[in-house]
Amino acid sequence: VQLQASGGGLVQPGGSLRLSCAASGSIFSTNIMDWYRQAPGKQRELVAFITSRGSTNYADSVKGRFTISRDNDKNTVYLQMNSLKPEDTAVYYCRDRTANSWGQGTQVTVSS
Protein backbone atom coordinates (compact mmCIF):
# COMPACT_ATOMS: atom_id res chain seq x y z
CA VAL A 1 0.00 0.00 0.00
CA GLN A 2 1.34 3.43 -0.94
CA LEU A 3 0.02 6.71 0.42
CA GLN A 4 0.93 10.10 -1.01
CA ALA A 5 0.02 13.12 1.12
CA SER A 6 -0.06 16.65 -0.23
CA GLY A 7 -1.54 20.08 0.38
CA GLY A 8 0.50 21.37 3.28
CA GLY A 9 2.00 24.82 3.42
CA LEU A 10 2.26 28.10 5.28
CA VAL A 11 -0.98 29.81 6.25
CA GLN A 12 -1.92 32.69 8.52
CA PRO A 13 -3.96 32.11 11.68
CA GLY A 14 -7.63 31.84 10.79
CA GLY A 15 -6.82 30.52 7.35
CA SER A 16 -7.65 27.22 5.67
CA LEU A 17 -5.87 24.35 3.98
CA ARG A 18 -7.03 21.10 2.45
CA LEU A 19 -4.79 18.07 2.71
CA SER A 20 -5.11 15.15 0.32
CA CYS A 21 -3.87 11.59 0.60
CA ALA A 22 -3.95 9.39 -2.48
CA ALA A 23 -3.80 5.64 -1.91
CA SER A 24 -2.77 2.81 -4.17
CA GLY A 25 -2.30 -0.90 -3.72
CA SER A 26 -5.22 -1.50 -1.38
CA ILE A 27 -8.94 -2.00 -1.48
CA PHE A 28 -9.29 1.61 -0.41
CA SER A 29 -13.06 1.71 -0.10
CA THR A 30 -13.08 -0.94 2.63
CA ASN A 31 -10.35 0.59 4.78
CA ILE A 32 -10.38 2.93 7.74
CA MET A 33 -8.31 6.02 6.99
CA ASP A 34 -6.63 8.23 9.60
CA TRP A 35 -5.00 11.62 9.71
CA TYR A 36 -2.31 12.08 12.36
CA ARG A 37 -0.05 15.00 13.17
CA GLN A 38 3.22 15.43 14.99
CA ALA A 39 4.44 18.77 16.28
CA PRO A 40 8.11 19.34 17.17
CA GLY A 41 8.94 17.72 20.49
CA LYS A 42 5.52 16.09 20.80
CA GLN A 43 4.11 12.64 20.23
CA ARG A 44 2.22 11.84 17.09
CA GLU A 45 -1.51 12.24 17.71
CA LEU A 46 -4.62 11.07 15.92
CA VAL A 47 -6.49 14.03 14.46
CA ALA A 48 -9.39 12.32 12.69
CA PHE A 49 -10.48 9.10 11.10
CA ILE A 50 -13.14 7.96 8.66
CA THR A 51 -14.57 4.48 8.29
CA SER A 52 -15.45 2.70 5.08
CA ARG A 53 -19.06 3.74 5.62
CA GLY A 54 -18.14 7.36 6.11
CA SER A 55 -18.46 7.61 9.87
CA THR A 56 -16.03 10.13 11.29
CA ASN A 57 -14.35 10.97 14.56
CA TYR A 58 -12.19 13.91 15.62
CA ALA A 59 -9.78 14.90 18.32
CA ASP A 60 -11.33 17.44 20.68
CA SER A 61 -8.73 20.00 19.65
CA VAL A 62 -9.98 20.10 16.04
CA LYS A 63 -13.71 19.44 16.40
CA GLY A 64 -15.76 22.01 14.54
CA ARG A 65 -12.73 23.20 12.54
CA PHE A 66 -11.50 20.15 10.61
CA THR A 67 -13.46 17.84 8.34
CA ILE A 68 -12.28 14.47 7.08
CA SER A 69 -13.82 13.03 3.94
CA ARG A 70 -13.09 10.41 1.33
CA ASP A 71 -13.66 9.85 -2.37
CA ASN A 72 -13.56 6.13 -3.00
CA ASP A 73 -13.65 6.61 -6.77
CA LYS A 74 -10.39 8.53 -6.53
CA ASN A 75 -8.88 6.44 -3.70
CA THR A 76 -8.30 9.67 -1.82
CA VAL A 77 -8.95 10.92 1.70
CA TYR A 78 -9.06 14.61 2.52
CA LEU A 79 -8.65 16.78 5.59
CA GLN A 80 -10.25 20.21 5.29
CA MET A 81 -8.75 22.46 7.95
CA ASN A 82 -10.44 25.76 8.74
CA SER A 83 -9.85 28.43 11.39
CA LEU A 84 -6.28 27.28 11.71
CA LYS A 85 -4.32 28.14 14.83
CA PRO A 86 -0.56 28.30 15.48
CA GLU A 87 -0.92 25.18 17.61
CA ASP A 88 -2.06 23.27 14.52
CA THR A 89 1.49 23.57 13.19
CA ALA A 90 2.80 20.05 12.64
CA VAL A 91 3.70 17.43 10.09
CA TYR A 92 0.46 15.75 9.04
CA TYR A 93 0.42 12.08 8.10
CA CYS A 94 -2.25 9.95 6.56
CA ARG A 95 -2.54 6.32 7.52
CA ASP A 96 -4.41 3.36 6.16
CA ARG A 97 -5.29 1.80 9.49
CA THR A 98 -6.58 -1.43 7.98
CA ALA A 99 -3.36 -1.99 6.02
CA ASN A 100 -1.20 -0.33 8.71
CA SER A 101 0.56 1.83 6.14
CA TRP A 102 1.71 5.45 6.49
CA GLY A 103 2.17 8.29 4.06
CA GLN A 104 5.30 10.45 4.02
CA GLY A 105 3.86 13.48 5.81
CA THR A 106 3.16 17.03 4.75
CA GLN A 107 4.17 20.12 6.71
CA VAL A 108 1.52 22.56 7.90
CA THR A 109 2.73 25.82 9.40
CA VAL A 110 0.32 28.35 10.85
CA SER A 111 2.03 31.67 11.45
CA SER A 112 1.64 35.36 10.81
C-alpha positions in Angstrom: 0.0 0.0 0.0 1.3 3.4 -0.9 0.0 6.7 0.4 0.9 10.1 -1.0 0.0 13.1 1.1 -0.1 16.7 -0.2 -1.5 20.1 0.4 0.5 21.4 3.3 2.0 24.8 3.4 2.3 28.1 5.3 -1.0 29.8 6.3 -1.9 32.7 8.5 -4.0 32.1 11.7 -7.6 31.8 10.8 -6.8 30.5 7.3 -7.7 27.2 5.7 -5.9 24.3 4.0 -7.0 21.1 2.5 -4.8 18.1 2.7 -5.1 15.2 0.3 -3.9 11.6 0.6 -4.0 9.4 -2.5 -3.8 5.6 -1.9 -2.8 2.8 -4.2 -2.3 -0.9 -3.7 -5.2 -1.5 -1.4 -8.9 -2.0 -1.5 -9.3 1.6 -0.4 -13.1 1.7 -0.1 -13.1 -0.9 2.6 -10.3 0.6 4.8 -10.4 2.9 7.7 -8.3 6.0 7.0 -6.6 8.2 9.6 -5.0 11.6 9.7 -2.3 12.1 12.4 -0.1 15.0 13.2 3.2 15.4 15.0 4.4 18.8 16.3 8.1 19.3 17.2 8.9 17.7 20.5 5.5 16.1 20.8 4.1 12.6 20.2 2.2 11.8 17.1 -1.5 12.2 17.7 -4.6 11.1 15.9 -6.5 14.0 14.5 -9.4 12.3 12.7 -10.5 9.1 11.1 -13.1 8.0 8.7 -14.6 4.5 8.3 -15.4 2.7 5.1 -19.1 3.7 5.6 -18.1 7.4 6.1 -18.5 7.6 9.9 -16.0 10.1 11.3 -14.4 11.0 14.6 -12.2 13.9 15.6 -9.8 14.9 18.3 -11.3 17.4 20.7 -8.7 20.0 19.7 -10.0 20.1 16.0 -13.7 19.4 16.4 -15.8 22.0 14.5 -12.7 23.2 12.5 -11.5 20.2 10.6 -13.5 17.8 8.3 -12.3 14.5 7.1 -13.8 13.0 3.9 -13.1 10.4 1.3 -13.7 9.8 -2.4 -13.6 6.1 -3.0 -13.7 6.6 -6.8 -10.4 8.5 -6.5 -8.9 6.4 -3.7 -8.3 9.7 -1.8 -8.9 10.9 1.7 -9.1 14.6 2.5 -8.6 16.8 5.6 -10.2 20.2 5.3 -8.7 22.5 7.9 -10.4 25.8 8.7 -9.8 28.4 11.4 -6.3 27.3 11.7 -4.3 28.1 14.8 -0.6 28.3 15.5 -0.9 25.2 17.6 -2.1 23.3 14.5 1.5 23.6 13.2 2.8 20.1 12.6 3.7 17.4 10.1 0.5 15.8 9.0 0.4 12.1 8.1 -2.2 9.9 6.6 -2.5 6.3 7.5 -4.4 3.4 6.2 -5.3 1.8 9.5 -6.6 -1.4 8.0 -3.4 -2.0 6.0 -1.2 -0.3 8.7 0.6 1.8 6.1 1.7 5.5 6.5 2.2 8.3 4.1 5.3 10.4 4.0 3.9 13.5 5.8 3.2 17.0 4.7 4.2 20.1 6.7 1.5 22.6 7.9 2.7 25.8 9.4 0.3 28.4 10.9 2.0 31.7 11.5 1.6 35.4 10.8 
